[in-house]
């Protein structure tokens, strides 16, 4: 009997040893925090964390627990918003999760700048400069000449189609899929036009046009754009040689009057009812041409006669403000103004030159004389610049 008890005890001890060994060979799990940044509110990231057969997709900042210790691969895929591409990059392509501990990795997203289209009035062409080449004295990556006659401005709709205003009295549409092949217009608008200059789309996809020659602004309803439409609405009050158009983030329409050197605002709720101006800016303007809003809601105006670009602070726009900043550029007759996704200011001079000024250099107040970050030449008579896609952080007008 004693021998049996001893044998049983030996078996029990051996089982305990095996169990303890098994326990000691099972490592403790770990944790991993993935921090995702740089995306606008409401836009999901596309991040993958993987090791071996394990793979998990994340859309935002997440802390993972219970992970098997080891080295994980972290990748970020591009995401889009309003045709803007956001590229993601991890702070490290791999991260090691320790046994019983935790690790962290960051994924930063940044918006990719669009290509720059430049309208050349005298050459009757529109040229594309690729985003990657803009700071390197680029040659055009594509050129459109078909159907153009002294073009003044271009604007992209939400589908990526390019609409170009010809001063002679037409607007042509060039479909997105054909833009790099010198296409002919897929649709043409002529009714209601008289010296059309700047174009702007509102958030409903309706097209608005500044008619310089008869001092009107006309609207074409989105549903009718490809069917030779007549204007759905016409504004004439407060206009005197209108050239520039831009919508603010509240949907109010702002118009630059070249002849009277004013910029006037029409309230969003009144646009289709022949409105009078809700606000007028006259200080600091000298033959204003194109206008644009930046991501902070400030209004930029190209003063052709003043040889300067002026900026009006967002908070002061309805009180006839003085310019918060006056930017003296390196060339005369600044006509076109555009802001890219990074806040850099692009100025088109009514001649043969486009200049880019870094956001940090034009962010101050008072008199500013920045150094051009990039210069693009070779035009016969440059009129305006437009980015495709239009920056996601700006009102949908260009």
Beta strands, then each sheet from edge to edge (+ up, - down):
strand 1: 30-37
strand 2: 47-51
strand 3: 54-58
strand 4: 62-67
strand 5: 70-76
strand 6: 79-81
strand 7: 84-90
strand 8: 94-97
strand 9: 102-111
strand 10: 115-120
strand 11: 125-129
strand 12: 142-144
strand 13: 151-156
strand 14: 162-166
strand 15: 170-174
strand 16: 187-189
strand 17: 196-201
strand 18: 207-211
strand 19: 216-220
strand 20: 233-235
strand 21: 242-247
strand 22: 253-257
strand 23: 262-266
strand 24: 279-281
strand 25: 288-293
strand 26: 299-303
strand 27: 308-312
strand 28: 325-327
strand 29: 334-339
strand 30: 345-349
strand 31: 353-357
strand 32: 366-368
strand 33: 374-377
strand 34: 382-388
sheet 1: 4+ 1- 9- 7+ 6-
sheet 2: 3+ 2- 5+ 8-
sheet 3: 12+ 11- 10+ 34-
sheet 4: 13+ 14- 15+ 16-
sheet 5: 17+ 18- 19+ 20-
sheet 6: 21+ 22- 23+ 24-
sheet 7: 25+ 26- 27+ 28- 32-
sheet 8: 29+ 30- 31+ 33-
end
